[in-house]
Amino acid sequence: MTLNATLQQMKAASLAKIPPEAAAIMAKTKAELEASGILEKALDRGQTAPEFKLRDSQDKLVDSATILARGPLVLTFYRGSW
């Protein structure tokens, strides 16, 4: 199975667990974001992100350039638990 197929399968399984009223809110919000034009400002696949500084989970300031000097950087956003 390809990565894309696996991700689509995971997405479908996750969506099946969301209550219909929550799914409706999510769909409405997605449509509003798309209509706002924000997607035109987002980076495309393969583009280089600008350098940044963020706080890590221990509240330590982390500099992307410093991390990239050591190797690849993976950035994840955790929005909290449901």
Secondary structure as the mmCIF struct_conf table of DSSP 4:
data_model
#
loop_
_struct_conf.conf_type_id
_struct_conf.id
_struct_conf.beg_label_comp_id
_struct_conf.beg_label_asym_id
_struct_conf.beg_label_seq_id
_struct_conf.end_label_comp_id
_struct_conf.end_label_asym_id
_struct_conf.end_label_seq_id
HELX_RH_AL_P HELX_RH_AL_P1 LEU A 3 ALA A 16
TURN_TY1_P TURN_TY1_P1 LYS A 17 LYS A 17
BEND BEND1 ILE A 18 ILE A 18
HELX_RH_AL_P HELX_RH_AL_P2 PRO A 20 SER A 36
TURN_TY1_P TURN_TY1_P2 GLY A 37 GLY A 37
HELX_RH_3T_P HELX_RH_3T_P1 ILE A 38 LYS A 41
BEND BEND2 ALA A 42 ALA A 42
HELX_LH_PP_P HELX_LH_PP_P1 LEU A 43 ASP A 44
TURN_TY1_P TURN_TY1_P3 ARG A 45 GLY A 46
HELX_LH_PP_P HELX_LH_PP_P2 GLN A 47 GLU A 51
STRN STRN1 LYS A 53 ARG A 55
TURN_TY1_P TURN_TY1_P4 SER A 57 GLN A 58
BEND BEND3 ASP A 59 ASP A 59
STRN STRN2 LEU A 61 ASP A 63
HELX_RH_AL_P HELX_RH_AL_P3 SER A 64 ARG A 70
BEND BEND4 GLY A 71 GLY A 71
#
